[in-house]
Amino acid sequence: MVDVLIVEDDPMVAELNKKYVQMVPGFNLVANVSNGEQALHCIHDNHIDLILLDVFMPKLNGLELLQHIRISYPKIDIIMVTAACKTN
C-alpha cells in the first residue's frame, strides 16, 4: 500500500487529486492539506510514501517544503503538481 499525502491549496484541484488517488489500486490517501505547515505536521504524525505537492501555497510554499522533506524525510517520494505557467 502506498500512503499518499496531497498538499494543495486550491480546493478544486485538491478534490481532483483526491479522486484520482482513490481510483488507483494500492494507493491510500492519508490526508489532504492546504499548506506546507499542515503538511509537515501530517508527515511527522503519519507514515507517508508519496506526496502530491503544489508549488504556490500560503505559509510555506512547495519548494520550501520540498527542501525540508529532503533533509528530514529523504525516503518520501514527491510529485510536484502546479497550474503555474510562465507568460511573456
C-alpha positions as CSV (number, residue, x, y, z in Angstrom):
1,M,0.0,0.0,0.0
2,V,1.3,3.5,-1.0
3,D,0.3,6.1,1.6
4,V,-0.3,9.4,-0.1
5,L,-0.4,13.0,1.1
6,I,-1.9,15.7,-1.1
7,V,-0.7,19.2,-0.4
8,E,-2.8,21.6,-2.4
9,D,-4.4,25.0,-1.5
10,D,-6.9,25.0,-4.4
11,P,-10.0,23.1,-3.3
12,M,-11.0,22.1,-6.8
13,V,-7.5,20.7,-7.7
14,A,-7.3,19.0,-4.3
15,E,-10.6,17.2,-4.9
16,L,-9.5,16.1,-8.4
17,N,-6.2,14.7,-7.0
18,K,-8.1,13.0,-4.2
19,K,-10.5,11.3,-6.6
20,Y,-7.6,10.2,-8.8
21,V,-5.6,8.7,-5.8
22,Q,-8.7,6.9,-4.6
23,M,-9.1,5.3,-8.0
24,V,-5.6,3.8,-8.1
25,P,-5.4,0.3,-6.7
26,G,-2.8,0.1,-3.9
27,F,-2.9,3.8,-3.1
28,N,-4.2,5.0,0.3
29,L,-5.0,8.7,0.8
30,V,-3.7,9.6,4.3
31,A,-4.6,13.3,4.2
32,N,-5.4,16.3,2.0
33,V,-3.9,19.5,3.4
34,S,-3.8,23.1,2.1
35,N,-0.4,24.4,3.1
36,G,3.2,23.4,3.8
37,E,2.9,23.8,7.6
38,Q,0.0,21.4,7.8
39,A,1.9,19.0,5.6
40,L,4.9,19.0,7.9
41,H,2.6,18.1,10.9
42,C,1.0,15.4,8.9
43,I,4.3,13.9,7.8
44,H,5.5,13.9,11.4
45,D,2.4,12.2,12.6
46,N,1.8,9.7,9.8
47,H,3.6,7.2,7.5
48,I,3.8,8.8,4.1
49,D,5.3,7.2,1.0
50,L,4.3,9.8,-1.7
51,I,3.4,13.4,-1.7
52,L,1.5,15.2,-4.5
53,L,2.8,18.7,-3.9
54,D,1.7,22.1,-5.2
55,V,4.2,24.8,-5.7
56,F,2.4,28.0,-4.8
57,M,0.7,27.9,-1.3
58,P,0.4,30.1,1.7
59,K,2.7,29.9,4.8
60,L,5.3,27.5,3.4
61,N,5.4,27.1,-0.4
62,G,6.0,23.8,-2.2
63,L,9.7,24.5,-2.9
64,E,10.4,25.4,0.7
65,L,8.5,22.3,1.9
66,L,10.5,20.2,-0.6
67,Q,13.7,21.3,1.0
68,H,12.5,20.4,4.5
69,I,11.3,17.0,3.4
70,R,14.5,16.1,1.5
71,I,16.5,16.8,4.7
72,S,14.3,15.2,7.3
73,Y,12.4,12.6,5.3
74,P,14.6,11.6,2.3
75,K,12.7,8.4,1.5
76,I,9.4,10.1,0.7
77,D,8.7,10.3,-3.0
78,I,7.4,13.6,-4.3
79,I,5.5,14.6,-7.4
80,M,5.3,18.4,-7.9
81,V,2.0,19.4,-9.3
82,T,1.3,23.0,-10.3
83,A,-1.0,25.0,-12.6
84,A,1.5,27.8,-12.7
85,C,2.6,28.9,-16.1
86,K,5.1,31.5,-17.4
87,T,3.6,34.2,-19.6
88,N,5.6,36.7,-21.7
